[in-house]
Amino acid sequence: MRPSLILVFLAATLLSACGGLGRDRTTVIGVGTDDLLKLRSGPGLGFAVVLGLPDGTDLVRRDCVTEVGQLWCEVALADAPRVSGYVSADYLDGR
């Protein structure tokens, strides 16, 4: 096998083992018309609010963790991936 094919094979194996690096598209739901989902700097209510997200915001979901009985997911804005943080999984489509 040529070296370039070996690298492609290894990269494909790594990505499949990581589940595509744990990234799935999702949307903010259930917040309501007069409220925003708080994007936080860490997984829990004690972390600073980075941004408020209205219903319909498209996100890329990464890994999720449970903190104090609540599931929190690390997400990034689909249109601005450098903006990232944690949100409650209760407000994500298709959790």
N, C-alpha and C positions, 0 to 999 in steps of 0.2 A: 504494500500500500504506500502511495506517495505521502510525503510529510504533510502536504496541504489537505489531503483527504483525511488523514489522521486527526488533524486539528479540527476540521469540520465535524467529524464523528464525535470527538471529545466534547466540543461545544454543544452539539445537539443532545448528547447524553446528559451533560450537566444541566441544561435548560429543562429537559424533561424530568429529571430527578428533583429539580427545585420547583416543579409545577409552574414553569414559565415565570419564575422568580416571584410567585405569589401575587401576581398582578391581574386583577379583573376589573372590568368597567362596572360601575354602579352609579346610582342616582340618589340624591337626597329626596326622601319622601316623608310625609307625615308631620312636618314641622308646623304647617299652617300658614295662612296668608299674612299674618301680622307678626311672625316670629322668624328667628334665624337659628340654624343649627350651629353651635359653637365648635369651631375648629380649634383644638387645643394643642399646646406644645408637647404634651405627654398624655399617656393613657389614664385619665382620671380627672375628677372635678377640681382637684387642687392645683392643676396646671394652668398657666396663663392662656387667655383666649387670644388666638392669632387673628381670627377672621370670623365673621358670621356668614353662613351659607343658606340661601333660600331654597325652598322646594324646587326640584328640577335641576339643581346644579349637578353637572356631570363630573364624576370623580374616577380615579384609578385607585382601587383598593389593593393594599399590600398585605402585610401580616396583621392578624388580630390577636389580642391578648385579653385575658380576663383579669380585672382588677376589682377587688371588693365585690365580687359577684356580678359585675357588669362587663359585658363584652365591648371592647374598644378596638377600632380598626385604624391602622395607619393608612392615610389616604393622601393623594395629591390632586390638585385641580387638573382635570383632563386637558384644558386649554392652556394651563400655566403650571407645568409639572414641578417647577421649583418651589411653588407654594404648597407646603405639605404640613401635616400634623395628624392629630387623632380625633375621631368622632365616635359617638356612641353608635354601635351597630344597629340599635333599634330604629334608626332613621335612614338606613340604607336599603335600597331596593334589592331583593333577592339575597338577603343575608343567608 
